[in-house]
Amino acid sequence: MDSWINIVPVLIIGAFAYGAFKQIKESISVVKSVTWDSANHKRLIVGRYLFSLSYVGFVVALIVNLIVYNYSFPQPYSTANAASMTAFYCLLMMFVAELGVMPKRQGPKESI
């Protein structure tokens, strides 16, 4: 039973890391396909970069938090607190990038 306690966080972090790699790949494809000629395209590119950077920061903060939790190296109490706050700030940046920086998606309008 103790082995499951150690495996589950690693699987969760692995899933987030896979998502981060997919996000970086998607951001690169968007940057290659979109030109810098309009304000919406510039906001889309900057928003994608900010989202990818904050996603990677979130994954790194989770990894540091797991290392601190498992006592892999001696650390003061403030290290765990700093890793948790960094993860929270990265999530906050992801929401700002998605909801504030990137323009709203233009899809087909539904008529009633």
C-alpha positions as CSV (number, residue, x, y, z in Angstrom):
1,M,0.0,0.0,0.0
2,D,2.9,2.4,0.7
3,S,4.2,2.0,-2.9
4,W,0.9,3.4,-4.2
5,I,1.3,6.5,-2.1
6,N,4.6,7.2,-3.8
7,I,3.5,6.3,-7.3
8,V,0.3,8.4,-7.6
9,P,2.0,11.8,-7.3
10,V,4.6,10.8,-9.9
11,L,1.8,9.7,-12.3
12,I,0.0,13.0,-11.7
13,I,3.1,15.0,-12.3
14,G,3.8,12.9,-15.4
15,A,0.4,13.7,-16.8
16,F,0.9,17.5,-16.2
17,A,4.4,17.2,-17.8
18,Y,2.8,15.6,-20.9
19,G,0.3,18.4,-21.0
20,A,3.0,21.0,-20.8
21,F,4.9,19.4,-23.7
22,K,1.6,19.3,-25.7
23,Q,1.0,23.0,-24.9
24,I,4.5,24.0,-26.0
25,K,4.0,22.0,-29.3
26,E,0.6,23.7,-29.8
27,S,2.1,27.2,-29.1
28,I,4.9,26.6,-31.6
29,S,2.4,25.6,-34.3
30,V,0.2,28.7,-33.5
31,V,3.2,31.0,-33.7
32,K,4.3,29.5,-37.0
33,S,0.8,29.8,-38.5
34,V,-0.2,33.3,-37.3
35,T,1.3,36.5,-38.6
36,W,2.0,39.6,-36.4
37,D,-0.1,41.9,-38.5
38,S,-3.1,42.5,-36.2
39,A,-3.6,43.2,-32.5
40,N,-5.6,40.0,-32.0
41,H,-2.8,37.9,-33.5
42,K,-0.2,39.6,-31.3
43,R,-2.4,39.0,-28.2
44,L,-2.8,35.3,-29.2
45,I,0.9,34.8,-29.6
46,V,1.8,36.6,-26.3
47,G,-1.0,34.7,-24.5
48,R,0.2,31.4,-25.8
49,Y,3.8,32.1,-24.7
50,L,2.6,33.3,-21.3
51,F,0.4,30.2,-20.9
52,S,3.2,27.8,-21.9
53,L,5.7,29.5,-19.6
54,S,3.3,29.4,-16.6
55,Y,2.4,25.7,-17.4
56,V,6.0,24.7,-17.3
57,G,6.6,26.7,-14.1
58,F,3.6,24.9,-12.5
59,V,5.1,21.5,-13.4
60,V,8.5,22.5,-12.0
61,A,6.9,23.8,-8.8
62,L,5.1,20.5,-8.5
63,I,8.3,18.5,-8.9
64,V,10.1,20.7,-6.3
65,N,7.1,20.3,-4.0
66,L,7.3,16.5,-4.4
67,I,11.0,16.5,-3.7
68,V,10.5,18.6,-0.6
69,Y,7.6,16.3,0.5
70,N,9.8,13.2,0.2
71,Y,12.6,14.8,2.2
72,S,15.1,14.1,-0.6
73,F,17.3,16.9,0.6
74,P,17.4,18.9,3.9
75,Q,15.5,22.1,3.6
76,P,13.9,24.7,5.8
77,Y,10.1,25.0,6.2
78,S,10.0,27.9,3.9
79,T,11.1,25.8,0.9
80,A,7.8,23.9,0.8
81,N,5.9,27.1,1.3
82,A,7.7,28.8,-1.5
83,A,7.1,25.8,-3.8
84,S,3.4,25.8,-3.1
85,M,3.1,29.6,-3.6
86,T,5.0,29.3,-6.9
87,A,2.6,26.7,-8.1
88,F,-0.4,28.9,-7.1
89,Y,1.1,31.9,-8.9
90,C,1.7,29.9,-12.0
91,L,-1.9,28.7,-12.0
92,L,-3.0,32.4,-11.6
93,M,-0.8,33.3,-14.6
94,M,-2.4,30.6,-16.6
95,F,-5.9,31.9,-15.9
96,V,-4.8,35.5,-16.7
97,A,-3.2,34.3,-20.0
98,E,-6.3,32.3,-21.0
99,L,-9.0,34.8,-19.9
100,G,-7.3,38.2,-20.0
101,V,-4.6,38.2,-22.7
102,M,-5.7,35.8,-25.4
103,P,-8.7,37.0,-27.5
104,K,-11.9,35.2,-27.3
105,R,-12.3,32.3,-29.8
106,Q,-14.4,33.2,-32.8
107,G,-16.6,30.3,-33.6
108,P,-19.8,29.9,-35.6
109,K,-22.7,31.8,-34.0
110,E,-25.7,29.7,-33.1
111,S,-29.1,31.1,-34.0
112,I,-32.2,30.2,-31.9
